[in-house]
Amino acid sequence: MRKEILLYGLIMAGVLIVLKLLEASFLFKKISIEYYLTIIAITFLILGLWFGNSRSKQKQSRILDPDEIAAKLEQLGMSKREYEVICKLAEGLSNKEIAEQLYLSENTIKTHLANIFAKLNAKRRTEALRILKEEGILN
């Protein structure tokens, strides 16, 4: 992520330098307004396409197959039911909503979440979700 931010910052600095040179050329009447605006539009079009393409490649590369997820869950000591609970949690559901969708009691969901937090050494829901995203188990 830092590498991407640094690269994007360097590109933006380069674009800024080019735009300042174009601005100076425009002020000294070396180029017309149409060319000036066209160059600016093309520059930002190229930057937008490049940045959007790099972001979509990142999202595609994060998709894991079920075997990898199962191996990582086993490594963390999590059961498939705990994984189902954490997936519902990642969707933003409350304990009650998770219980209704998985046909469990709310106390069972609380127990599963307590076990998940203990296995991940997390204190809050958001921390558990962050850890699982870093492990590549959740998107």
C-alpha positions as CSV (number, residue, x, y, z in Angstrom):
1,M,0.0,0.0,0.0
2,R,2.8,2.4,0.8
3,K,4.5,1.6,-2.5
4,E,1.3,2.5,-4.3
5,I,0.9,5.8,-2.4
6,L,4.5,6.7,-3.1
7,L,4.1,5.9,-6.8
8,Y,0.8,7.9,-7.0
9,G,2.4,10.8,-5.2
10,L,5.4,10.9,-7.6
11,I,3.1,10.7,-10.6
12,M,1.0,13.6,-9.2
13,A,4.1,15.6,-8.6
14,G,5.2,15.0,-12.2
15,V,1.8,16.0,-13.5
16,L,1.9,19.1,-11.4
17,I,5.2,20.1,-12.9
18,V,4.0,19.5,-16.4
19,L,0.9,21.5,-15.8
20,K,2.9,24.4,-14.4
21,L,5.1,24.3,-17.5
22,L,2.0,24.3,-19.7
23,E,0.5,27.2,-17.7
24,A,3.7,29.2,-18.2
25,S,3.5,28.4,-22.0
26,F,-0.1,29.4,-22.0
27,L,0.6,32.7,-20.2
28,F,3.4,33.5,-22.7
29,K,0.9,32.8,-25.5
30,K,2.9,29.9,-26.9
31,I,-0.1,27.6,-26.9
32,S,-3.8,28.2,-27.3
33,I,-6.4,27.5,-24.6
34,E,-7.8,24.5,-26.6
35,Y,-4.5,22.7,-26.6
36,Y,-3.9,23.6,-22.9
37,L,-7.3,22.1,-21.8
38,T,-6.9,19.1,-24.1
39,I,-3.6,18.2,-22.6
40,I,-5.0,18.6,-19.1
41,A,-8.0,16.4,-19.9
42,I,-5.9,13.7,-21.5
43,T,-3.5,13.7,-18.6
44,F,-6.2,13.1,-16.0
45,L,-8.0,10.6,-18.2
46,I,-4.8,8.5,-18.4
47,L,-4.2,8.9,-14.6
48,G,-7.8,7.8,-13.9
49,L,-7.6,4.8,-16.1
50,W,-4.3,3.7,-14.7
51,F,-5.4,4.1,-11.1
52,G,-8.7,2.4,-11.6
53,N,-7.0,-0.5,-13.4
54,S,-4.5,-1.0,-10.6
55,R,-7.2,-1.0,-8.0
56,S,-9.3,-3.6,-9.8
57,K,-6.2,-5.8,-10.2
58,Q,-5.6,-5.6,-6.4
59,K,-9.2,-6.7,-5.6
60,Q,-9.0,-9.6,-8.0
61,S,-5.7,-10.9,-6.5
62,R,-7.2,-11.0,-3.0
63,I,-9.8,-13.7,-3.9
64,L,-8.8,-17.0,-2.2
65,D,-10.1,-20.4,-3.0
66,P,-12.0,-22.5,-0.4
67,D,-9.0,-24.8,0.2
68,E,-6.8,-21.9,1.2
69,I,-9.4,-20.4,3.5
70,A,-10.0,-23.8,5.1
71,A,-6.2,-24.2,5.7
72,K,-6.0,-20.7,7.2
73,L,-9.0,-21.4,9.4
74,E,-7.5,-24.6,10.6
75,Q,-4.2,-22.8,11.4
76,L,-6.1,-20.3,13.5
77,G,-8.2,-23.0,15.1
78,M,-11.5,-21.7,13.9
79,S,-14.5,-23.9,13.0
80,K,-16.6,-23.6,9.9
81,R,-19.5,-22.3,12.1
82,E,-17.3,-19.6,13.5
83,Y,-16.3,-18.7,10.0
84,E,-20.0,-18.4,9.0
85,V,-20.6,-16.1,12.0
86,I,-17.6,-13.9,11.2
87,C,-18.8,-13.7,7.5
88,K,-22.2,-12.5,8.7
89,L,-20.4,-10.1,11.1
90,A,-18.4,-8.7,8.1
91,E,-21.7,-8.0,6.3
92,G,-22.6,-5.7,9.2
93,L,-25.3,-7.8,10.9
94,S,-26.1,-7.6,14.6
95,N,-25.9,-10.6,16.9
96,K,-29.7,-11.0,16.7
97,E,-29.7,-10.8,12.8
98,I,-26.8,-13.3,12.6
99,A,-28.7,-15.7,15.0
100,E,-31.9,-15.4,12.9
101,Q,-30.0,-16.1,9.6
102,L,-28.0,-19.1,11.0
103,Y,-30.9,-20.5,13.0
104,L,-29.0,-20.2,16.3
105,S,-29.7,-18.5,19.6
106,E,-28.3,-15.0,20.3
107,N,-26.3,-16.5,23.2
108,T,-24.7,-19.0,20.9
109,I,-23.6,-16.2,18.6
110,K,-22.1,-14.4,21.6
111,T,-20.3,-17.5,22.5
112,H,-18.9,-18.0,19.0
113,L,-17.8,-14.4,18.9
114,A,-16.1,-14.7,22.3
115,N,-14.2,-17.8,21.0
116,I,-13.3,-16.0,17.8
117,F,-11.9,-13.0,19.7
118,A,-9.9,-15.3,22.0
119,K,-8.4,-17.2,19.0
120,L,-7.5,-14.0,17.2
121,N,-6.4,-12.2,20.4
122,A,-8.9,-9.4,19.5
123,K,-10.9,-7.2,21.8
124,R,-13.5,-5.8,19.4
125,R,-15.4,-6.8,16.3
126,T,-13.6,-4.3,14.1
127,E,-10.2,-5.6,15.3
128,A,-11.2,-9.2,14.6
129,L,-12.4,-8.3,11.1
130,R,-9.1,-6.4,10.5
131,I,-7.0,-9.4,11.5
132,L,-9.0,-11.7,9.3
133,K,-8.7,-9.3,6.3
134,E,-4.9,-9.2,6.9
135,E,-4.8,-13.0,7.0
136,G,-6.7,-13.1,3.7
137,I,-9.7,-14.9,5.0
138,L,-12.1,-12.0,4.4
139,N,-12.2,-9.6,1.5
